[in-house]
Amino acid sequence: MVEKEELRNRIARIVASTRFPFVDQETWPKSRQTIVNDEVKRYAISTEVGVLYPNIVITDQNGSIYEIGIIEFGEEISEKSVPRWRALSNIVPYGREFKKLFFYVPESYEEKTKQLLDDNEVNYDGIRVFMIEHQTLKIIPYITRNDEYDHIIT
């Protein structure tokens, strides 16, 4: 069985390469950069809870954070994670109405994630479910709050 951190890194790389941008997305500015913090920590963010390395960081043409993606496993979806989630939400900019923060969680943890975020007033854009079926990663949107374009199964 693949160790949890190796699995997280693999999921982050696949999500980054298939959703940031989507394979056929024509509206993704060429100046945006997708950075993955996997075995190599490439993008550190100083926050009120310390230095964090979100799994996926998208930067704009100035190198500023545009959006963030976080891969969470079931045991991490708890009150203990809320300060880290809030710190990232405080840093990421708004989309149309909500912060450009995306959560990727295992199947059956989507409602718990939503409840924790909503109960603790953490601003976010989307929650996605990840499933591994027949050695293939599947991403299913659960909530998309800014842009329906992002509500795509991959």
Sine and cosine of phi, psi and omega as CSV:
sin_phi,cos_phi,sin_psi,cos_psi,sin_omega,cos_omega
0.00,0.00,0.63,-0.78,0.00,-1.00
-0.96,0.28,0.72,-0.69,0.03,-1.00
-0.90,0.44,0.47,-0.88,-0.10,-0.99
-0.82,0.57,-0.74,0.67,-0.05,-1.00
-0.92,0.38,-0.59,0.81,0.06,-1.00
-0.92,0.40,-0.66,0.75,0.05,-1.00
-0.89,0.45,-0.69,0.72,0.03,-1.00
-0.85,0.52,-0.70,0.71,-0.01,-1.00
-0.90,0.44,-0.65,0.76,0.04,-1.00
-0.90,0.44,-0.71,0.70,0.02,-1.00
-0.87,0.49,-0.70,0.71,-0.01,-1.00
-0.87,0.50,-0.69,0.72,-0.01,-1.00
-0.91,0.43,-0.65,0.76,0.00,-1.00
-0.93,0.38,-0.72,0.70,0.02,-1.00
-0.87,0.50,-0.72,0.69,-0.02,-1.00
-0.87,0.50,-0.65,0.76,-0.09,-1.00
-0.99,0.13,-0.27,0.96,-0.02,-1.00
-0.93,-0.37,-0.23,0.97,-0.06,-1.00
-0.82,-0.57,-0.21,0.98,-0.05,-1.00
-0.76,-0.65,0.93,0.38,0.17,0.99
-1.00,-0.04,0.14,-0.99,0.17,-0.99
-0.90,0.43,0.44,-0.90,-0.11,-0.99
-0.80,0.60,-0.68,0.73,-0.06,-1.00
-0.96,-0.27,0.27,0.96,-0.07,-1.00
-0.95,0.32,0.84,-0.55,-0.01,-1.00
-0.99,-0.11,-0.20,0.98,-0.07,-1.00
-1.00,-0.08,0.04,1.00,-0.04,-1.00
-0.98,0.19,0.89,-0.45,0.00,-1.00
-0.88,0.48,0.68,-0.73,0.01,-1.00
-0.89,0.46,-0.36,0.93,-0.02,-1.00
-0.98,0.19,-0.20,0.98,0.04,-1.00
-0.97,0.23,0.60,-0.80,0.03,-1.00
-0.85,-0.53,0.71,-0.71,0.05,-1.00
-0.97,-0.22,0.85,-0.52,-0.05,-1.00
-0.88,-0.48,0.73,-0.68,0.02,-1.00
-0.92,-0.39,0.81,-0.58,0.15,-0.99
-1.00,-0.03,0.99,-0.12,0.02,-1.00
-0.91,-0.43,-0.78,-0.63,0.05,-1.00
-0.86,0.50,-0.50,0.87,0.07,-1.00
-0.98,-0.20,0.86,-0.51,0.01,-1.00
-1.00,0.08,0.96,-0.28,-0.13,-0.99
-0.99,-0.16,-0.40,0.91,-0.13,-0.99
-0.64,-0.77,0.96,-0.28,0.02,-1.00
-0.99,-0.10,0.56,-0.83,0.05,-1.00
-0.79,-0.62,0.85,-0.53,0.07,-1.00
-0.99,0.16,0.79,-0.61,-0.02,-1.00
-0.72,-0.69,0.06,-1.00,0.03,-1.00
-0.92,0.38,-0.27,0.96,0.04,-1.00
-0.97,-0.25,0.15,0.99,0.00,-1.00
0.90,-0.43,-0.13,-0.99,0.01,-1.00
-0.99,0.17,0.79,-0.62,-0.01,-1.00
-0.87,-0.50,0.49,-0.87,0.04,-1.00
-0.82,-0.57,0.99,0.12,0.01,-1.00
-0.86,0.51,0.50,-0.86,-0.06,-1.00
-0.87,0.50,-0.65,0.76,-0.02,-1.00
-0.74,-0.68,0.78,-0.63,0.05,-1.00
-0.79,-0.61,0.78,-0.62,0.06,-1.00
-0.95,-0.31,0.77,-0.63,0.03,-1.00
-0.92,-0.38,0.39,-0.92,0.03,-1.00
-1.00,-0.08,-0.17,-0.99,-0.08,-1.00
-0.88,0.47,-0.38,0.92,0.01,-1.00
-1.00,-0.06,0.00,1.00,-0.05,-1.00
1.00,0.10,0.09,1.00,0.03,-1.00
-0.99,0.16,0.46,-0.89,0.01,-1.00
-0.91,0.42,0.76,-0.66,0.04,-1.00
-0.95,-0.30,-0.69,0.73,0.08,-1.00
-0.41,-0.91,0.27,-0.96,-0.06,-1.00
-0.69,-0.72,0.63,-0.78,0.11,-0.99
-0.85,-0.52,0.69,-0.73,-0.04,-1.00
-0.83,-0.56,0.79,-0.62,0.09,-1.00
-0.99,-0.12,0.86,-0.51,0.00,-1.00
-0.85,-0.53,0.62,-0.79,0.12,-0.99
-0.99,-0.16,0.29,-0.96,-0.13,-0.99
-0.76,0.65,-0.74,0.68,-0.05,-1.00
-0.93,0.38,-0.29,0.96,0.01,-1.00
-1.00,0.06,-0.20,0.98,-0.04,-1.00
-1.00,0.02,1.00,0.06,-0.07,-1.00
-0.40,-0.92,0.11,-0.99,0.05,-1.00
-0.83,0.56,-0.49,0.87,-0.01,-1.00
-0.89,0.45,-0.45,0.89,-0.02,-1.00
-1.00,0.09,-0.29,0.96,-0.09,-1.00
-0.84,0.54,-0.69,0.72,0.03,-1.00
-0.87,0.49,-0.61,0.80,0.03,-1.00
-0.93,0.37,-0.70,0.71,0.03,-1.00
-0.88,0.47,-0.69,0.73,0.00,-1.00
-0.90,0.45,-0.66,0.75,0.00,-1.00
-0.87,0.49,-0.67,0.75,0.03,-1.00
-0.94,0.34,-0.63,0.78,0.05,-1.00
-0.88,0.47,-0.60,0.80,0.00,-1.00
-0.92,0.40,-0.40,0.92,-0.07,-1.00
-1.00,-0.04,-0.62,0.78,-0.09,-1.00
-0.95,0.30,0.58,-0.82,-0.02,-1.00
-0.98,0.21,0.18,-0.98,0.08,-1.00
-0.97,0.23,0.53,-0.85,0.27,-0.96
-1.00,0.04,-0.69,-0.72,0.04,-1.00
-0.89,0.45,-0.77,0.64,-0.04,-1.00
-0.77,-0.64,-0.38,0.92,-0.12,-0.99
-0.81,-0.59,0.34,-0.94,0.01,-1.00
-0.91,0.41,0.59,-0.81,-0.07,-1.00
-0.99,0.11,0.89,0.46,-0.01,-1.00
-0.86,-0.50,0.83,-0.56,-0.05,-1.00
-0.88,-0.47,0.68,-0.74,0.03,-1.00
-0.93,-0.37,0.72,-0.69,0.07,-1.00
-0.90,-0.45,0.91,-0.41,-0.13,-0.99
-0.77,-0.63,0.41,-0.91,0.02,-1.00
-0.91,0.41,0.42,-0.91,0.06,-1.00
-0.81,0.59,0.68,-0.73,0.00,-1.00
1.00,0.09,0.03,1.00,0.08,-1.00
-0.94,-0.33,0.04,1.00,-0.06,-1.00
-0.91,0.41,-0.68,0.73,-0.02,-1.00
-0.94,0.34,-0.63,0.78,0.05,-1.00
-0.88,0.47,-0.66,0.75,0.04,-1.00
-0.88,0.48,-0.74,0.67,0.02,-1.00
-0.85,0.52,-0.71,0.70,-0.01,-1.00
-0.87,0.49,-0.72,0.70,0.01,-1.00
-0.89,0.46,-0.70,0.72,0.01,-1.00
-0.89,0.45,-0.75,0.66,-0.04,-1.00
-0.92,0.38,-0.70,0.71,0.00,-1.00
-0.88,0.47,-0.52,0.86,-0.04,-1.00
-0.98,-0.20,0.17,0.99,0.06,-1.00
0.80,0.60,0.72,0.70,0.10,-1.00
-1.00,-0.05,0.85,-0.53,-0.04,-1.00
-0.99,0.17,0.75,-0.66,-0.04,-1.00
-0.48,-0.88,0.25,-0.97,0.00,-1.00
-0.99,-0.15,-0.74,0.67,-0.13,-0.99
-0.49,-0.87,0.39,-0.92,0.12,-0.99
-0.83,-0.56,0.77,-0.63,0.04,-1.00
-0.85,-0.52,0.55,-0.84,0.06,-1.00
-0.99,-0.15,0.72,-0.69,0.14,-0.99
-0.93,-0.36,0.61,-0.79,0.03,-1.00
-0.67,-0.74,0.59,-0.81,0.09,-1.00
-0.92,-0.38,0.91,-0.42,-0.02,-1.00
-0.79,-0.61,0.83,-0.55,0.03,-1.00
0.80,0.60,0.71,0.71,0.04,-1.00
0.90,0.43,0.41,0.91,0.02,-1.00
-0.81,-0.59,0.70,-0.72,0.04,-1.00
-1.00,0.08,0.76,-0.65,0.05,-1.00
-0.86,-0.52,0.74,-0.67,0.03,-1.00
-0.91,-0.42,0.84,-0.55,0.00,-1.00
-0.86,-0.51,0.87,-0.49,0.04,-1.00
-0.89,0.45,0.68,-0.73,0.07,-1.00
-0.96,-0.29,-0.74,0.67,0.04,-1.00
-0.69,-0.72,0.71,-0.70,0.15,-0.99
-0.72,-0.69,0.86,-0.52,-0.13,-0.99
-0.94,-0.34,-0.27,0.96,-0.03,-1.00
-0.97,-0.26,-0.77,0.64,-0.19,-0.98
-0.64,-0.77,0.90,-0.43,-0.01,-1.00
-0.85,0.52,-0.37,0.93,0.05,-1.00
-0.85,0.52,-0.51,0.86,-0.02,-1.00
-0.98,0.20,-0.11,0.99,-0.09,-1.00
-1.00,-0.01,0.88,0.48,-0.10,-0.99
-0.84,-0.55,0.69,-0.72,0.08,-1.00
-0.98,0.20,0.72,-0.69,0.11,-0.99
-0.78,-0.62,0.00,0.00,0.00,0.00
